[in-house]
Amino acid sequence: MYYKYFGLAESPFSISVNPRYLFMSPRHRDALAHLLYGVGSGGGFILLTGEVGTGKTTINRALLEQLPANVDLAIVLNPALSAVELLATVCDELEIEYPAGVTSLKDLTDALHHFLLANHEAGRRTVLMIDEAQHLDFDVLEQIRLLTNLETDHEKLLQIILIGQPELTEKLARPELRQLNQRITARYNLEPLTPGETAAYIRHRLEVAGLPGGQELFPPGVVREIHKRAAGIPRQINLLCDRTLLGAYGRSMSKVNRQLVVAAAGEVFGPSVTHSKPISGLAWLWGAIALALILGVLWWGAEGLGGRSVTLEVPVEREAMTRSEPSGRENPAWLVSEANAQQRLWQLASDSPMPLDPCRTGVGEGLQCGRGASDVWEPLIRLNRPVVLAMQTPDRFTAATLVVAFQQPHAWIWGQQGLERISLVDLADAWRGEYLFLWRPPVAWNGSVAVGDNSAAVAVIADMFARLDGQPQPLTENLFTSALAERVTLFQSSHDLEADGVVGEQTMLRLNEALGLSPTPERVLERAQWLSREP
């Protein structure tokens, strides 16, 4: 096998679950912490969602290993059941006796209730875990909700963990399931790995498989390509790494190169497919984009920069920065939780309530999250807009910092004590190299447009260039023509962008700025000062 050729003891990228290869990224640890919190919260529902392959099974296994000894667990792996079948499965898992052939929900519920009461009196707790819960029918979900009515005068007798893909969140948001949704005491959406976590993940698996010290199979540039193609999804990373190593073995190469990754991606994911960050079927998207967007309205808008502020509710699952045990090392005041930083970033851009997770949703009020990674400050300074930096505390726990504006060699930070002017040197020590920002894409935006595309986004872009050039008519309407591509290429060349004629995120950001559609750092600072002074 190829792994011996590279000096490995075994195949490092098998998609089968092997506890030896357990890799807990910061987001996996956060997810586990929320589940453990929910189990200890005394009944109700815990919700864990994530795209296929993001590591929900990893979290489940880690949770099972850390459950207290006084917990009895029932696991339902096949949710394609009727309400009666589900209750019967739960009784079977907990070894609860019930009459053979029973088809009565009441009989099964009574048997379960008696067991739960006896368990409670014995000082034991009962947990029901349902995997792939997005497949549960509405009537079954309602029956599951009724199980949480089994309680004493002081607490619930049953803790229920629902695990599923992002569409489970959408299903629970339906009006007919609002009672169940309101009973969720902890929820977490497991996102894909970041570029840095992807590198650590690949390195971890190679080390476990016995990679000799000093040997490099995946250079940094190759890892970045793998992250891009696999969208940070561990299962996809495994498939891609396995296929690229096989390709390198077949060509007698000592390490993987980018060409191998591109070829392997075509084999694994299909021809001409580059995975992008999964967006929950785009139903997590933030609603319809207003007609004003088509006309090229200011990306933050005059109302957003001068209107009233609102009090935003922080989601439970992102409420606080991950904390360690007290160590006597005080965190700087400009280190806050990711939820806090995103909330304030949203406040700078909009007066409307922030969506549950703006960077998971994709688009809301015409706003979209952009992400990036860099080893230096220049890309962020050129971006010329507020950014949330991915940080770590002195105790190496995850945190965030909101940079309102850069003013070299300093940055204006909106932290726990309001606006502060912090040295970039101080920030660099805690920065993990990743950042996110908000921007306003054109209507019907799907990531990029190029020659041959036919959409409303093309019409908006053509109109923007017409306004930039002072022309009464745009070069085209909905069809991206070669003439528009030539104009785009000229614009890209003059703004130090890759001159490929494709309108991607960076080109749109520069175009918005050239048209004055992005607020200046001075205006953003004014709004931040006003918001930070509010009680």
N, C-alpha and C positions, 0 to 999 in steps of 0.2 A: 504494500500500500504506500501511497505518496508520503505519509507522515514519517516513515522511516528514512526516506530520502533527505528530509530536513532535520533529522536528528531528534524527532519527537517519539515519545513512548507510545502514544495513541493519537487517534484523530481528535483534534481540539475543537472542532466546530460541528459536532453532531447535534441535531435538533432534539434528540431525546433528552429528557430531564435527568441530569446527573448531579447529586448534591455536592460533589467535589468541585464542580464548576460554578457554584453559586456566586453570583456577582450582584452585590447590593449597591446600586448607585444612590446618590443622595435622595433622588425622588422615590426610589424603592423603599429606602429607610423611612421617608416621610409617610408613604402609603402604609407601611407596616405599623408605624406609630399611631396613625389614625384608626386602624383596625383594632389594635390593642386597646386604644382609648375607648372605642365603641363597645368592645366586649366587656370592659369594666364599668360601663356607664349605667348598667342596670336595666337592660331591656330595650326594645325598640328595634330599629333597623340600622344596619351599616351598609353603605353602598361603595363598592369598588368598581370603577369602570376603566377601560383602556382598549385601544385598538388591538386587533389580533397580533400576537407575537410580541407585545410590549413587556411581558413578564408577569402577568397576573398569576400564573401558576407558581412562579417563583415566590411571590408574596404569600400565596396560600400555604405553601410548604413551610415557609419561615414562620407564619402565624401558628400553624399546627404544632411546630416545635416549641413555641413559646407560650402556648396556652397553659394556664395553671392546672395542677393535678386534679383539682376538684371540678373540672369542666367535662361534661359529656357532650360529644359532638355527633351530629347527624349530617352527612354530606349527600346532597342530591346532585349527581353529575348529568343526568338526563332530564331536563325540565319539560320535555315535550309530553306532558302528562295532564290528565284531567285532575280536577280538584280531589276527587276520591283517590285516584292513583297516587297523587302526591302525598296525601296524608297517610296512606298505607305504606308508602316508601319511608316516610319519616318514622312511623312506628316500627317498621322492620329494622331501620338503622339503629334505633334506640332499644331494640329487642323488647318492644312493648307487645304484650299478647292482646289479640282481638279475635272475635269469632271468624272462622274461616268463611270466605265468600262474602263477607260483609260489604255492602255498597252504600251504607248510610254515612253521610258526613257527620251526623250527630254521634253515632256510635264510635267512630274513629276519633273525633274531637274529645269525647268524654274519656276514652282510654288514654289519650295523650295528656289531658288535663290531670287525671289521677296520677300519672307518672310524674308530671312536672311538680305537683304538690308534694309528692313523696320525696322527690329529689331536693326540693327546696327545704323541707323539714330535715333532711339529712345533711344540709349544708353544702349541697352541690348545685352547680349551675348547668343550664342546658343551652346549647348553641346549635342553630340550624344554618348550614351553609349551602346555598344554591348557586351552582355554577351555570354559565351561559343563560343567565336569567332574562336576557332580552327576548328569549323565545317563549316565555311564559304568557299564556293567554290572560286577558283582562279578568275573567272570572276567577282564574286560579290566583292571580295577584290579590284580588279582593279577599279570597279565602285565607291567603297567607296573612293579610292585614288583620283579619279577625283572630288569628292565632295570638296576636299580641294583646288581645283583650283578656287572655288568660293571665290573671295576676292575683296578688294578695292585696291587702290594704295598703301596702307600702311600695311594692315593686312588681315589675313584670316578671313572669316566670320563664319566658323564652326570649333569647336574643337571636335575631335573624340577620345573616350576612348575605347580601345579594351581590353577585359578581357577574359582570357582563360587558359587552361592547358599548360604545358611547350611545348607541340608539336606545339603550335601556334608560338613560337619563331623559331622553326625549319622550319615551313612553310614559315614564312616571310623571312627567310634566303635564300629561293630559288631564283635563278637568275631572274626569271620572275617577282618577286615581289620586286626587289631591289629598285625601285623608291619609293614604299610605305615605305620600311624599312628605307630608308634614311630620311624620313619625320618624324620619331618618335623623339619627343623632350624630352620625359622622359620615362624611362622604369624601371620596378622593378619586380624581381622574389621573390615571397613570399615563404620563406622556412619554414619547420616545426619548432616547438618549440624546444628549447634546454632542457636538463634535468632540469635546474633550472626554466625555464619558465613553463615547464610542472607542476612542483610542485606548482608554484604560480597560475597557471590556475585552478588546482584542488581545491586548498585552496580558491580561489576567488569564485568559483561556490558553494562550500559548505557554505561559509559565507553568500552569497546572499540568499541561501535556508534556512538559519536560524540555522546553526549548533551551538549548545550551546558552549560557551567559555570553553576552556580547554579540549574539547573532540577531539580525534584524530581517524579518521576512516581509514586513509591511512598512515601507517608509512613510513619513508624515503626509506627503502629498497623496499617496495611495489611500491612506486611512481617510483623508478628507473626501476622496472620491467615493469610497465605500459608504461613508456616512451619507453622502448626497444621494447615492443610488438606492441605498436601503432605508433612507428616511429615518435613520436612528432606531429602527425596530430590531431588537436583538435576534429574533428568528430570521429576519431577512439578512442581517449581518452574517449570521452563521452560514446560511446558504451561499451567500456571495463569497465569503472567505474560503469556504470549502472548495467551491468551484475554481476560484482563482489559484489556490494552491495546487489543485489538480492540473490546471493549465500550465503553471510554472514547472511542475514535475515533468509533464509531457514534453516541455521545451528545454529541459535540463537547465533551467534558470535557478539562481541561488536566492532570488527574492521576487516579489510580485511587482509589476509595473502598472501604470494607469491603463495601458492598452488591454492588458489582461482583465482588468476590472470591467472595462466597457464591454468587452466580448462576453465575459461571464454574466453580466447583467442582462445582455440580450438573451442568453440561454436560460437564465433563471426566471427573469421577469417577463420575457417576451421581447420581440424586436421593437426597437425604437421606443423603449419605455424607460423613463427616468422617474423614479418614485419621488413624490413630493411629500411634504409633511402631511400625514393624514388629518382630515378635518371632519370626522364624524358625519360623513354623508352630506356635509354642508348644511345639515339642519340645525347644527349648533350656530350657523351663521346668524348675524345679528339683524335680520329683517330686511325688508325691501329698501333699496337705495332711492332717495328722493330725486324728483325730476331736476332739482337744483344742481345735483351732481352732474347731470348731462350737460348743463350749461357751464360747468367748470367753476362751481361756487368755491369760495375760499375754503381751504382744507380744514381750518379750524373755525372759520367764520367769525364775523364781528360779534355775533351773540355769544359765541363760545369764549371770546376774549374779554368781554365786558359784562356778561350777564351775571345772574345770581349764582351762588354756589348751592350745593345740595349736600345733605348728609347721606353717605353711601353705606350700605350694609355689607360688611366684609363676610365672604362665604366661610362657613365653619371649617372646611377642609384646608383653607389657606390662611387661617386667622392669625397665626403667630409664627415667628421665626423658630426653626428647630433649635432647641436649647440643650445644653449639656448640664451635667451636675455642676453646682457652684465650684469654681476653681480659683476665685480671687482675682481673675483677669476680667477687667471691665471692658465691655464692648464700646467702641466709639459711638457717639450719638448719631452719626450719619449712617450707621448700619441699622436697617429696619427689615421687617419681613418682606417677602416677595409680594404678598397680598397688599401690604401697606404701600409699597412703592408703586405697584400697578394702579392702585386706587387713586393716588395723587397724580400719576401720569394721566389718568383718565380725566381727573378734575381740571387739569391744565388744558385739555382738549375739548371738553364738553360739560354742559350743565345738566345733562340727563343722568339718571342712575346708571352706574356701571353694570354691564352684564356679569353673569356669574363668574366667568373667567374670560376676559377679553381676548387673551392670546390663544385660547383654545377655540373660541367661537369663530374667529376669522374676520367677519365684517359686521359692524353694528353702527348705526347712524352714519354709514359711509366710511367708518374708520376701520383700519386693518392693522394688525400687529406685524411688524417686520422684525427679523432677528438677524444677528450677525455675530461673528467671532473675529478677534484680532489680537495680535501680540503687542500692538502699538496704539497710540491715541489718535493718530492722523485720520483714519477712516471715520471715527466718531466726530472729530472736529469738523471734517468736511460735510458730515451729515447735517450739522447745523440745526439740530433740534433736540428736545429733551430725550434722554435715554435712561433706561433702568439697567444698571450694571449688576451682573451676577457676582456676588461677593462671598467671602467666608469670614467668620468671626476668628478672633485669636485662638479659640478652641477648635477651629476647623469645622464649624457647623455652617450650614447654608444661610445666607442672608442676601440683602439687596441694598442698593443705593440709587436714589433718583438724582441724576444730574440735570438740573434745569437749563444750564448754559455753561459752555466752556469759555474761560477767559485766561488764556495761557499766561503763566504756568499754573493757574488755579482753575477751579470749577465751582460753580454755585450749586450747592446741595440743599435739597429740601429734606431735612432729617427730623429727628425727634424734637429738636429745639428750634424748629423753623428753618429759615434760610441761613446757610453758613457758606463762607468762602474757604474751600479746602484745597490744599496743595495736591497737585496731580501725583506727586511722589508718594504722599500718604495713601492716596486712593490705590495706586498701583500695587502696593504691598498686599492689599486684600482682594484685588480684582482677579477673577478667574478667566478673563478674556472673552466672556460672552456678554451680549447686550441685546436689548429689545427697545422698540420705539413704536409710535403710532403714526400712521400717515393715511392719506385719503386717496384711494385708487379710483380710476374711472368706473362707470357703470359696466356691469358684465365682465369685470376683470377676472381672469383666470390664471394669472401668474406672468404671462407674457403674450405679446401679439407680434406677428411677422407676416411677410408677404403671403398672400393667399387666404389669410384669415378674414372672416366676414362676421362682424359683430358690432353691437352698439359701442363697445369699447374703442373700436377703430374710429368711429365717427367722432367720439369725444377727443381722441388724440389728434386727429386731423384738424379739428376745430381749434385745439390749443395751439398747434403750430401756425395756423392761419392768424390767430391773434398775436402770436409772438412776432410774426413777420409783417403784421399790419396789412394783411390781405383780406379783401371782402369775402372771398370764397375759399373754402378748404380744398386741398388737393384731391380729396375723395370723400365718399360718404361712408358706407359700412365696409367696403372692400379694401383691404390693405394692398395697395398697388406698389409697383416698383418706384414710382415717382415719390410716394410717401417714404419708402425705404431709403431713397437717396437723401431725402431731407433729414431723416432720422440719423443716418450715418454722419452727415455734416455736423449735426448738433452734437453727437457723441464725440466726434473728433475734437470739437472746440471745448468740450468739458472734461477732457481726460478720461473718457469712458471707452470701453471696447467698442470699436466702430464696426458693428456687425449688422446694423439695420434692424435689429430686433428690439422692440420696446419692452424691457424688463423693469424690475422694481427700481434699480438705480437710475435708469433713464427717466422714469416717471418722477422720481424724487427731484432730479435736477430740473426737469421741465416745470414742475410745480413751483420750484424756487425761482426759475427764470421769469415766470409769469407773476411773481409776487403772491402766489397762493399760499405760501407758507409764512406764518408769523415770524417776525424778526426775533432774535434772542432778547432784545430790549423789551419787546411787548410781552414775551413769555415771562421774563423776570418780573415785570410789573404785575402780571396776573398771579404769579406765584407769591409775590409779596402780599398782595391783597388776600389771597386764599389762606396763607399761613397766619395772618393776623386774626382771622375769624375764630370765634370761640367754638 
